[in-house]
Amino acid sequence: MNRRSFLRAAGVTGAAGLAGCLGGSPLGSGDSNPNVVLSEPDRDKQLESEDLPYPAWGQRVPDVTIPAPLSDEDVSVRDIEGPHFHTFFFTNCMTVCPLLISSLRKVQVHSINEGYDDEVSFYPVSFDPARDDAEAFRKEAKQMNIDMDAGNWHFLRPDGKSEARRIVDETFGVFFEKQENGDKPYMFAHTSVVLLVNGDGYVERAYRGTNPDEQKLIEDLRRVRNASE
């Protein structure tokens, strides 16, 4: 199975299916890759990173640049220094996205409390640029208790609908599909994934599912941080 075939298969399941079909966080198993610190995840032996639609263990993140509205700068994803996290979301989400953001926020809180906040950064990417402007990100940060003063959290926003499709879906391989919601604001069905990426731009872990375990995120991050010292 190739990436795009897997992506199309995931896309037809709808929001509820996407929330459940991608499973839980993988665990290391032992195979090595010179580009990463963590061992290969324990998953179906017939499933390789190349079979997944998004960049997974041992693969490099796409060579894309995405605006960061709150700092008024562009972020080259492959050039981010040090271990960092990505997830893909929209601020009007009322189900999965708050859980994804909350898991990363808890890692941020741990990094601040333990004094390594300058060693890790967070780059959630919106796929709803029509609504997710700088003001929406400020509101999201306040509602989710994100510490923007720490300087390690950066909301990324593709420049328009077509760029969101190109960057998030076509380049990162993260499925999303707009769904009308009657007279209420539109929503999205989308893949739920958090990526832990090392300072060389290679994915250490792709955590799949709706509510990543922050303790697992923290422990995997610790191992990646220690290896870079």
BELFENFEN-V374512 format. One record per pair of residues at least 4 apart in sequence whose ideal C-beta (glycine too) atoms are under 8 Angstrom apart, sorted by the first residue. I is the first residue (numbers start at 0). J is the second residue. Records with the same first field share a line. If there is no record, write none. Layout:
I = J / J
This chain:
0 = 4 / 5 / 50
1 = 5 / 49 / 50
2 = 6 / 49 / 50 / 51 / 52 / 172
3 = 7 / 52
4 = 8
5 = 9 / 50 / 51 / 52
6 = 10 / 52 / 168 / 172 / 174
7 = 11
8 = 12
9 = 16 / 17 / 20 / 21 / 52 / 174 / 190
10 = 174 / 176 / 188
12 = 16 / 17 / 20
13 = 17 / 188
14 = 18 / 94 / 178 / 186 / 187 / 188 / 189
15 = 19
16 = 20
17 = 21 / 174 / 188 / 189 / 190 / 191
18 = 94 / 95 / 191 / 209
19 = 209
21 = 190 / 191 / 192 / 207 / 208
22 = 207 / 208
23 = 207 / 208
24 = 204 / 206 / 207 / 208 / 211 / 212 / 215
25 = 40 / 41 / 42 / 56 / 204 / 205 / 206 / 207
26 = 40 / 41
27 = 37 / 38 / 39 / 40 / 41
28 = 38 / 39 / 40 / 41
29 = 38 / 39
30 = 38 / 39
31 = 38 / 39
32 = 39 / 56 / 57
34 = 57 / 59 / 197 / 199 / 201
35 = 56 / 57 / 197 / 201 / 202 / 203
36 = 197 / 203 / 222 / 223 / 226 / 227
37 = 56 / 203 / 204 / 219 / 222 / 223
39 = 56 / 57
40 = 55 / 56 / 204 / 205
42 = 46
46 = 50 / 51
48 = 54 / 55 / 56 / 57 / 58 / 202
49 = 58
51 = 55 / 172 / 205
52 = 172 / 173 / 174 / 190
53 = 171 / 172 / 173 / 190 / 192 / 194 / 205
54 = 58 / 59 / 60 / 61 / 171 / 172 / 194 / 202 / 205
55 = 202 / 205
56 = 202 / 203 / 204 / 205
57 = 201 / 202
58 = 201 / 202
59 = 77 / 199 / 200 / 201 / 202
60 = 76 / 77 / 85 / 171 / 194 / 196 / 200 / 201 / 202
61 = 76 / 77 / 166 / 170 / 171
62 = 75 / 76 / 77
63 = 75 / 76 / 166 / 170 / 171
64 = 73 / 74 / 75 / 76
65 = 73 / 74 / 76 / 124 / 155 / 156 / 157 / 166
66 = 72 / 73 / 74 / 155 / 156 / 157 / 158
67 = 71 / 72 / 73 / 74 / 153 / 154 / 155 / 156
68 = 132 / 133 / 136 / 154 / 156
69 = 133 / 136 / 137 / 147 / 153 / 154
70 = 153
74 = 79 / 122 / 153 / 155
75 = 79
76 = 85 / 122 / 200
77 = 200
78 = 200
79 = 83 / 120 / 122 / 196 / 198 / 200
80 = 198
81 = 118 / 119 / 120 / 198 / 227
82 = 118 / 119 / 120 / 195 / 196 / 197 / 198 / 203 / 220 / 223 / 224 / 227
83 = 119 / 120 / 121 / 122 / 195 / 196
84 = 103 / 106 / 119 / 120 / 121 / 122 / 193 / 194 / 195 / 196 / 216
85 = 122 / 123 / 124 / 193 / 194 / 196
86 = 99 / 100 / 103 / 123 / 124 / 192 / 193 / 194
87 = 123 / 124 / 125 / 126 / 167 / 171 / 173 / 175 / 189 / 190 / 192
88 = 92 / 96 / 99 / 100 / 123 / 124 / 125 / 126
89 = 96 / 125 / 126 / 127 / 130 / 131 / 187 / 189
90 = 96 / 125 / 127 / 130 / 131 / 135 / 136 / 138 / 139
91 = 127 / 130 / 184 / 186
92 = 96 / 97 / 186 / 187
93 = 97 / 186
94 = 98 / 209
95 = 99 / 189 / 191 / 209
96 = 100
97 = 101 / 143
98 = 102 / 209 / 210 / 211
99 = 103 / 123 / 191 / 193 / 209 / 210 / 211
100 = 104 / 123 / 139 / 143 / 145
101 = 105 / 143
102 = 106 / 193 / 210 / 211 / 212 / 213 / 216
103 = 107 / 121 / 123 / 193 / 216
104 = 108 / 143 / 144 / 145
105 = 109 / 213
106 = 110 / 119 / 121 / 213 / 216 / 217 / 220
107 = 111 / 116 / 119 / 121 / 145 / 146 / 149 / 151 / 152
108 = 112 / 146
109 = 113 / 213 / 217
110 = 115 / 116 / 118 / 119 / 149 / 151
111 = 116 / 146 / 149
115 = 119 / 224
116 = 149 / 150 / 151
117 = 151
118 = 224
119 = 151 / 220 / 224
120 = 151 / 152 / 153
121 = 151 / 152 / 153
122 = 153 / 155
123 = 154 / 155
124 = 155 / 156 / 157 / 166 / 167 / 171
125 = 131 / 136 / 154 / 155 / 156 / 157 / 163
126 = 157 / 163 / 164 / 167 / 168 / 173 / 175 / 187 / 189
127 = 131 / 163 / 187
128 = 132 / 156 / 157 / 158 / 159 / 160 / 162 / 163
129 = 160
130 = 135 / 184
131 = 135 / 136 / 154 / 156
132 = 136 / 156
133 = 137
134 = 138
135 = 139
136 = 140 / 154 / 156
137 = 141 / 147
138 = 142
139 = 143 / 145 / 154
140 = 145 / 147 / 152 / 154
141 = 145
145 = 152
146 = 152
147 = 152
157 = 162 / 163 / 165 / 166 / 167
158 = 162
159 = 163
160 = 164
161 = 165
162 = 166
163 = 167 / 168
164 = 168 / 169
165 = 169 / 170
166 = 170 / 171
167 = 171 / 173 / 175
168 = 172 / 173 / 174 / 175
173 = 189 / 190 / 192
174 = 188 / 189 / 190
175 = 187 / 188 / 189 / 190
176 = 187 / 188 / 189
177 = 185 / 186 / 187
178 = 185 / 186 / 187 / 188
179 = 185
180 = 184 / 185 / 186
191 = 207 / 208 / 209
192 = 205 / 206 / 207
193 = 205 / 206 / 211 / 216
194 = 202 / 204 / 205 / 206
195 = 202 / 203 / 204 / 205 / 206 / 216 / 219 / 220 / 223
196 = 200 / 201 / 202 / 203
197 = 201 / 203 / 223 / 227
198 = 227
203 = 219 / 223
204 = 219
206 = 211 / 215 / 216
211 = 215 / 216
212 = 216
213 = 217
214 = 218
215 = 219
216 = 220
217 = 221
218 = 222
219 = 223
220 = 224
221 = 225
222 = 226
223 = 227
224 = 228
